[in-house]
Amino acid sequence: MPKKSYRQAINEAIRQEMERDHRVILMGEDV
């Protein structure tokens, strides 16, 4: 398993979930 930063891991997980389920949305500041 390649090393990833916390930021990269979160970004990848969010992207995968948004591709899997189109009902997922991302809200917040500086998103």
N, CA, C and O atoms as a printed pandas DataFrame, in Angstrom:
     atom_number atom_name residue_name chain_id  residue_number  x_coord  y_coord  z_coord
0              1         N          MET        A               1    0.849   -1.175    0.000
1              2        CA          MET        A               1    0.000    0.000    0.000
2              3         C          MET        A               1    0.895    1.239    0.000
3              4         O          MET        A               1    1.756    1.390    0.866
4              5         N          PRO        A               2    0.686    2.117   -0.971
5              6        CA          PRO        A               2    1.512    3.328   -1.014
6              7         C          PRO        A               2    1.172    4.284    0.126
7              8         O          PRO        A               2    0.043    4.319    0.616
8              9         N          LYS        A               3    2.166    5.050    0.531
9             10        CA          LYS        A               3    1.929    6.046    1.578
10            11         C          LYS        A               3    1.142    7.208    0.995
11            12         O          LYS        A               3    1.387    7.641   -0.131
12            13         N          LYS        A               4    0.189    7.706    1.781
13            14        CA          LYS        A               4   -0.616    8.856    1.383
14            15         C          LYS        A               4   -0.698    9.803    2.555
15            16         O          LYS        A               4   -0.630    9.405    3.718
16            17         N          SER        A               5   -0.847   11.061    2.217
17            18        CA          SER        A               5   -1.089   12.032    3.276
18            19         C          SER        A               5   -2.550   11.912    3.697
19            20         O          SER        A               5   -3.370   11.336    2.982
20            21         N          TYR        A               6   -2.859   12.458    4.855
21            22        CA          TYR        A               6   -4.237   12.462    5.349
22            23         C          TYR        A               6   -5.144   13.148    4.335
23            24         O          TYR        A               6   -6.252   12.687    4.062
24            25         N          ARG        A               7   -4.665   14.239    3.791
25            26        CA          ARG        A               7   -5.437   15.004    2.799
26            27         C          ARG        A               7   -5.735   14.163    1.559
27            28         O          ARG        A               7   -6.861   14.169    1.062
28            29         N          GLN        A               8   -4.742   13.447    1.062
29            30        CA          GLN        A               8   -4.933   12.612   -0.120
30            31         C          GLN        A               8   -5.928   11.486    0.148
31            32         O          GLN        A               8   -6.760   11.176   -0.704
32            33         N          ALA        A               9   -5.845   10.876    1.322
33            34        CA          ALA        A               9   -6.747    9.776    1.668
34            35         C          ALA        A               9   -8.193   10.253    1.755
35            36         O          ALA        A               9   -9.100    9.593    1.250
36            37         N          ILE        A              10   -8.405   11.403    2.398
37            38        CA          ILE        A              10   -9.758   11.949    2.510
38            39         C          ILE        A              10  -10.297   12.307    1.126
39            40         O          ILE        A              10  -11.448   12.005    0.810
40            41         N          ASN        A              11   -9.473   12.945    0.306
41            42        CA          ASN        A              11   -9.879   13.331   -1.047
42            43         C          ASN        A              11  -10.287   12.105   -1.857
43            44         O          ASN        A              11  -11.315   12.121   -2.534
44            45         N          GLU        A              12   -9.496   11.053   -1.790
45            46        CA          GLU        A              12   -9.790    9.830   -2.536
46            47         C          GLU        A              12  -11.081    9.168   -2.043
47            48         O          GLU        A              12  -11.895    8.718   -2.850
48            49         N          ALA        A              13  -11.266    9.110   -0.732
49            50        CA          ALA        A              13  -12.468    8.490   -0.166
50            51         C          ALA        A              13  -13.725    9.260   -0.562
51            52         O          ALA        A              13  -14.737    8.658   -0.923
52            53         N          ILE        A              14  -13.662   10.579   -0.495
53            54        CA          ILE        A              14  -14.821   11.395   -0.877
54            55         C          ILE        A              14  -15.130   11.207   -2.360
55            56         O          ILE        A              14  -16.291   11.052   -2.739
56            57         N          ARG        A              15  -14.112   11.221   -3.185
57            58        CA          ARG        A              15  -14.312   11.045   -4.626
58            59         C          ARG        A              15  -14.944    9.688   -4.933
59            60         O          ARG        A              15  -15.874    9.604   -5.736
60            61         N          GLN        A              16  -14.449    8.638   -4.304
61            62        CA          GLN        A              16  -14.996    7.302   -4.544
62            63         C          GLN        A              16  -16.456    7.219   -4.121
63            64         O          GLN        A              16  -17.278    6.641   -4.833
64            65         N          GLU        A              17  -16.776    7.784   -2.985
65            66        CA          GLU        A              17  -18.147    7.720   -2.488
66            67         C          GLU        A              17  -19.085    8.548   -3.359
67            68         O          GLU        A              17  -20.226    8.146   -3.588
68            69         N          MET        A              18  -18.625    9.690   -3.845
69            70        CA          MET        A              18  -19.465   10.518   -4.706
70            71         C          MET        A              18  -19.701    9.844   -6.057
71            72         O          MET        A              18  -20.760   10.026   -6.659
72            73         N          GLU        A              19  -18.736    9.073   -6.537
73            74        CA          GLU        A              19  -18.919    8.331   -7.784
74            75         C          GLU        A              19  -19.872    7.155   -7.574
75            76         O          GLU        A              19  -20.654    6.821   -8.463
76            77         N          ARG        A              20  -19.807    6.536   -6.411
77            78        CA          ARG        A              20  -20.633    5.376   -6.089
78            79         C          ARG        A              20  -22.083    5.765   -5.847
79            80         O          ARG        A              20  -22.997    5.064   -6.283
80            81         N          ASP        A              21  -22.298    6.877   -5.155
81            82        CA          ASP        A              21  -23.646    7.290   -4.762
82            83         C          ASP        A              21  -23.827    8.768   -5.097
83            84         O          ASP        A              21  -23.257    9.635   -4.436
84            85         N          HIS        A              22  -24.612    9.045   -6.113
85            86        CA          HIS        A              22  -24.781   10.420   -6.594
86            87         C          HIS        A              22  -25.612   11.287   -5.655
87            88         O          HIS        A              22  -25.791   12.477   -5.915
88            89         N          ARG        A              23  -26.122   10.711   -4.568
89            90        CA          ARG        A              23  -26.852   11.503   -3.575
90            91         C          ARG        A              23  -25.902   12.175   -2.581
91            92         O          ARG        A              23  -26.325   13.041   -1.815
92            93         N          VAL        A              24  -24.637   11.790   -2.586
93            94        CA          VAL        A              24  -23.653   12.357   -1.662
94            95         C          VAL        A              24  -23.303   13.772   -2.106
95            96         O          VAL        A              24  -23.035   14.017   -3.283
96            97         N          ILE        A              25  -23.307   14.697   -1.155
97            98        CA          ILE        A              25  -22.891   16.071   -1.435
98            99         C          ILE        A              25  -21.832   16.471   -0.414
99           100         O          ILE        A              25  -21.728   15.863    0.651
100          101         N          LEU        A              26  -21.071   17.463   -0.731
101          102        CA          LEU        A              26  -20.012   17.949    0.142
102          103         C          LEU        A              26  -20.285   19.414    0.443
103          104         O          LEU        A              26  -20.384   20.240   -0.464
104          105         N          MET        A              27  -20.405   19.722    1.721
105          106        CA          MET        A              27  -20.692   21.094    2.139
106          107         C          MET        A              27  -19.652   21.539    3.158
107          108         O          MET        A              27  -19.157   20.734    3.946
108          109         N          GLY        A              28  -19.329   22.814    3.136
109          110        CA          GLY        A              28  -18.413   23.349    4.126
110          111         C          GLY        A              28  -17.656   24.547    3.590
111          112         O          GLY        A              28  -17.835   24.962    2.445
112          113         N          GLU        A              29  -16.810   25.088    4.445
113          114        CA          GLU        A              29  -15.965   26.204    4.044
114          115         C          GLU        A              29  -14.674   25.674    3.437
115          116         O          GLU        A              29  -14.153   24.645    3.868
116          117         N          ASP        A              30  -14.165   26.373    2.444
117          118        CA          ASP        A              30  -12.894   26.028    1.803
118          119         C          ASP        A              30  -12.878   24.606    1.275
119          120         O          ASP        A              30  -11.873   23.904    1.386
120          121         N          VAL        A              31  -13.996   24.185    0.700
121          122        CA          VAL        A              31  -14.081   22.825    0.153
122          123         C          VAL        A              31  -13.512   22.833   -1.236
123          124         O          VAL        A              31  -13.478   21.794   -1.896
